[in-house]
Amino acid sequence: MRSAAERKQIVQDAVLRTNARRKLIDRVVTWATVGCVALALIPLGSIMFEVVKNGAPALSAEFLTQPQGSIVRGGGGIGPAIQGTLIVVAFASLIAVPVGVLGGIYLSEYAVGGRFAYFVRFFNNVMTGLPSIVVGIVGYIILVLTVGSFNVTAGAVALSIIMIPIVLGVTEETMKLVPNSVREAGHSLGIPKWKVTMFITLTSAKNGVITGIVLGISRIAGETAPLIMTILGTSLFFQGFFGPVDAIPLRVWRLSAQPYEASHQFAWGGALVLILMVLSLSIALRYLVLEKKFNFKQLGNEVGKTQK
């Protein structure tokens, strides 16, 4: 029969062994996670290094503002492509962001269950993995053939079809992470559900929603296949929403296929400009939206004005 002191010592030893095992497992998992992150950064860093090394020498004021010159001598720049990318991506975002955000709000806050919600989620998941060339063919058949020419509107609609599932899925999952106590607090004050959803729940989930928008824009900014079928590309600046326009992915694709060193350098420069554009957009959105803290007093004032 062991004494009380011996039993206490046995328990302490067992606790120490358990703590030691937990610390060891924690260290192993931590270092394994760090190793996986390092492995993921290796190809990303390699790509960035190659793009910066080969694209930086091409950057200049002429390269960023002028139309393309001779592909043999390397004169001119990618000014129309930069302008076209900004226009097409902005137009597509104007279509996709409201549809995606409102669709995510509906699935999260209103369509808790039911066949229709299941169908929308299933269709959205299918659209997420849909090949972009298929979207381009659809845009060509529906819009390009209808208008009679390649045009900006067809390209924007095609890109918005790619962007909507991303924004919708991220918005739905982010809204679900908001605690129900936040919603209940708004309802307890007598605020209608749509106001609670728009002014409280959506604002609480704005970090994730903005992240989904940035992911969607980053995805469509580098798409080439839909643009080949819809806007075609041109060496001229913007001529109208029902005319062709150039884009950086199209220009990079065409320049990289040429057998001239100057065109290859221009292609690297275009790739670098595209990366810098997406990076600048991400930083700007986070600075303008995510860094602004939510003001509950201002929310109360806005809700009070709306109720009046």
Buried (B, 14 or more C-beta within 10 A) or exposed (E): EEEEEEEEEEEEEEEEEEEEEEEEEEEEEEEEEEEEEEEEEEEEEEEEEEBBEBBEEBBEEEBBBBBBBEBEEBBBBBBBBBBBBBBBBEBBBEBBBEBBBEBBBBBBBEBEEEEEBEEBBEEBEEBBEEEBBBBBBBBBEBBBEEBEEBBBBBBBBBBBBBBBBBBBBBBBBBBEEBEEEBBEEBEEEEBEEEBBBBBBBBBBBBEBBBBBBBBBBBBBBBBBBBBBBBBBBBBEEBEEBBBBBBBBBBBBBBBBEBEBEBBBBBBBBBBBBBBBBBEEBBEEBBEEEEEEEEEEEEBEEBBEEEEE
